[in-house]
Amino acid sequence: MKKKIVKAFVSTIVLSGALLFSNGIVAQPTHASAAVLNAPISVYEVTASVLNVRSAPNTSSKVVDTLRKKDQIEIVKFYNASWAQIKTTTTKNGIAYVSTKYLQKVPSTVTTKANLNLRSGPSTKYKILTVIPKGAKVSFLGYQTEGKTQIDYKWAIVSYNGKKGFASTSYLNMK
């Protein structure tokens, strides 16, 4: 019993360190351990209140975790359009599955609603890197993480004309 607790504690410390030293672009659920620990390429958002994360791509397999509405995940690959494989820390092999029926792709290109300051950090206190004009298309890279498990939906990580920074989502058309 003590070995399992120590193992879980060490795993938590290692995962926390990986998140702490990442560049802030982490596609991870806001509460569950089905985290993806690399920069998102294709990010999907959960649309169901609760989405079961399963050990195999079918409804009769074991539920290994759950995700909540608005949690974001990176898809590793799709199975017959009904199931998606994700990375997880809750299974021995690091792989789990979710139903695609309850996922929607987060847009990869968004437009600005007004002139928008691209900043070096997720706050108005950070330096302005450039001003993005109203109606400009920017590449959406993900959301800023707060601490270890919360995603700040107020600030998006975007790229514009080769510059990467933070933009307030209040001034972005995310749909």
DRENTI-452698 format. One line per 4 residues: number of its first residue (from 1); their letters; for each residue x, z, y of C-alpha. Coordinates in nm, 4 decimals, padded with zeros to 6 digits, m for minus. Example, Ala and Ser with C-alpha at 12.3 -4.5 7.8 and 13.67 -1.06 7.14 Angstrom:
% residues 2
1> as> 01.2300:00.7800:m00.4500; 01.3670:00.7140:m00.1060
% end
This chain:
% residues 175
1> mkkk> 00.0000:00.0000:00.0000; 00.2830:00.0925:00.2397; 00.4595:m00.2369:00.1619; 00.1474:m00.4371:00.2617
5> ivka> 00.1149:m00.2445:00.5884; 00.4836:m00.2906:00.6700; 00.4621:m00.6614:00.5788; 00.1551:m00.7065:00.8046
9> fvst> 00.3310:m00.5195:01.0876; 00.6471:m00.7315:01.0590; 00.4358:m01.0514:01.0487; 00.2545:m00.9395:01.3628
13> ivls> 00.5848:m00.8701:01.5427; 00.7268:m01.2104:01.4431; 00.4070:m01.3911:01.5507; 00.4011:m01.2002:01.8798
17> gall> 00.7622:m01.2992:01.9472; 00.6846:m01.6652:01.8758; 00.3945:m01.6539:02.1198; 00.5962:m01.4662:02.3817
21> fsng> 00.8767:m01.7221:02.3828; 00.6552:m02.0310:02.3571; 00.6014:m02.2516:02.6630; 00.2428:m02.1372:02.7139
25> ivaq> 00.0846:m02.4411:02.5486; m00.0549:m02.2746:02.2404; m00.3695:m02.3976:02.0768; m00.4948:m02.0776:01.9255
29> ptha> m00.8274:m01.9112:01.8735; m00.9002:m01.6309:02.1155; m00.9473:m01.3648:01.8493; m00.8664:m01.4903:01.5007
33> saav> m00.5406:m01.5431:01.3189; m00.5907:m01.9166:01.2534; m00.3376:m01.9911:01.5241; m00.1429:m02.3094:01.5707
37> lnap> 00.2008:m02.2237:01.6973; 00.3099:m02.5524:01.8503; 00.2093:m02.7678:02.1451; m00.1308:m02.9277:02.0927
41> isvy> m00.1564:m03.3031:02.0413; m00.5267:m03.3231:01.9577; m00.7110:m03.0072:02.0472; m01.0626:m02.9404:01.9219
45> evta> m01.3039:m02.6747:02.0413; m01.5486:m02.4783:01.8249; m01.9140:m02.5421:01.9184; m02.0803:m02.2975:01.6752
49> svln> m02.1281:m01.9278:01.7505; m01.9170:m01.8497:01.4438; m01.7262:m02.1011:01.2315; m01.5966:m02.0055:00.8880
53> vrsa> m01.2357:m02.0899:00.8096; m01.2156:m02.1654:00.4365; m00.9486:m02.1847:00.1681; m01.0633:m02.5342:00.0569
57> pnts> m01.2654:m02.8170:00.2157; m01.6079:m02.7147:00.0807; m01.8754:m02.4538:00.1490; m01.8297:m02.2817:m00.1870
61> skvv> m01.4662:m02.1877:m00.1177; m01.3532:m01.8460:00.0038; m01.3906:m01.7630:00.3758; m01.0425:m01.6560:00.4926
65> dtlr> m01.1145:m01.6167:00.8648; m01.3679:m01.6987:01.1359; m01.3510:m01.8712:01.4710; m01.5853:m01.8250:01.7663
69> kkdq> m01.7435:m02.0632:02.0135; m01.4868:m02.2123:02.2561; m01.1910:m02.1201:02.0318; m00.9462:m02.4089:02.0274
73> ieiv> m00.7506:m02.5365:01.7297; m00.5198:m02.8230:01.6449; m00.6232:m03.0399:01.3533; m00.3512:m03.1183:01.0984
77> kfyn> m00.5604:m03.3863:00.9228; m00.9180:m03.4817:00.8412; m01.0898:m03.5031:00.5016; m01.3750:m03.7580:00.4689
81> aswa> m01.4858:m03.6843:00.8282; m01.6615:m03.3644:00.7173; m01.3654:m03.1272:00.6926; m01.0475:m03.0701:00.8914
85> qikt> m00.7273:m02.9017:00.7785; m00.5737:m02.6457:01.0164; m00.2686:m02.4212:01.0091; m00.3345:m02.0512:00.9611
89> tttk> m00.1596:m01.7215:00.9015; m00.4363:m01.5909:00.6737; m00.3491:m01.7866:00.3582; m00.0331:m01.7852:00.1465
93> ngia> 00.0282:m02.1575:00.1999; m00.0586:m02.1486:00.5730; m00.3387:m02.4026:00.5341; m00.7142:m02.3616:00.5770
97> yvst> m01.0189:m02.5805:00.6449; m01.3103:m02.5970:00.8869; m01.6225:m02.8114:00.8994; m01.5954:m03.0901:01.1590
101> kylq> m01.9707:m03.0609:01.2234; m01.8952:m02.7707:01.4591; m01.5958:m02.9149:01.6459; m01.5661:m03.1292:01.9555
105> kvps> m01.2512:m03.2933:02.0809; m01.1157:m03.1515:02.4029; m01.0652:m03.4442:02.6419; m00.7077:m03.5600:02.6695
109> tvtt> m00.7539:m03.7245:03.0099; m00.9476:m03.5571:03.2883; m01.0100:m03.6450:03.6526; m00.9824:m03.4349:03.9654
113> kanl> m01.2944:m03.3388:04.1643; m01.0969:m03.2919:04.4867; m00.7374:m03.2936:04.6079; m00.5705:m03.0524:04.3702
117> nlrs> m00.2479:m02.8528:04.3860; m00.0334:m02.8857:04.0745; 00.1433:m02.5495:04.0483; 00.4440:m02.4114:03.8641
121> gpst> 00.2343:m02.1261:03.7179; m00.1266:m02.0236:03.6479; m00.2112:m01.8715:03.9861; m00.2356:m01.9672:04.3522
125> kyki> 00.0732:m01.7494:04.4028; 00.2932:m02.0094:04.2287; 00.4801:m02.2907:04.4016; 00.2958:m02.6210:04.4611
129> ltvi> 00.4763:m02.9000:04.2744; 00.2624:m03.1815:04.4139; m00.0883:m03.2516:04.5414; m00.2990:m03.4638:04.3052
133> pkga> m00.5515:m03.6816:04.4929; m00.9271:m03.6630:04.4345; m01.0375:m03.8900:04.1485; m00.6910:m03.9100:03.9919
137> kvsf> m00.6573:m03.9111:03.6128; m00.4366:m03.6384:03.4693; m00.3263:m03.5691:03.1114; m00.4823:m03.2515:02.9771
141> lgyq> m00.2283:m03.0630:02.7621; m00.4092:m02.7361:02.6936; m00.5071:m02.4039:02.8456; m00.2839:m02.1245:02.9651
145> tegk> m00.2676:m01.8308:02.7261; m00.3025:m01.4781:02.8605; m00.0994:m01.2247:02.6697; m00.0977:m01.2749:02.2967
149> tqid> m00.4541:m01.3693:02.2068; m00.6620:m01.4670:02.5108; m00.6936:m01.8159:02.6553; m00.7412:m01.8421:03.0312
153> ykwa> m00.9965:m02.1184:03.0808; m00.9444:m02.0997:03.4591; m00.6065:m02.2753:03.4412; m00.5254:m02.5955:03.2536
157> ivsy> m00.1811:m02.7261:03.1736; m00.1729:m03.0872:03.2912; 00.0700:m03.3693:03.3519; 00.0528:m03.6050:03.6491
161> ngkk> 00.3047:m03.8769:03.7398; 00.5671:m03.7215:03.5149; 00.5233:m03.3680:03.6493; 00.3881:m03.0956:03.4241
165> gfas> 00.2220:m02.7884:03.5699; m00.0903:m02.5812:03.6097; m00.4202:m02.6829:03.7698; m00.7353:m02.4860:03.8388
169> tsyl> m01.0130:m02.6022:03.6054; m01.2606:m02.5563:03.8926; m01.1258:m02.8843:04.0342; m01.1151:m03.0819:03.7074
173> nmk> m01.3913:m03.2832:03.5393; m01.3421:m03.1581:03.1856; m01.6239:m03.3672:03.0284
% end
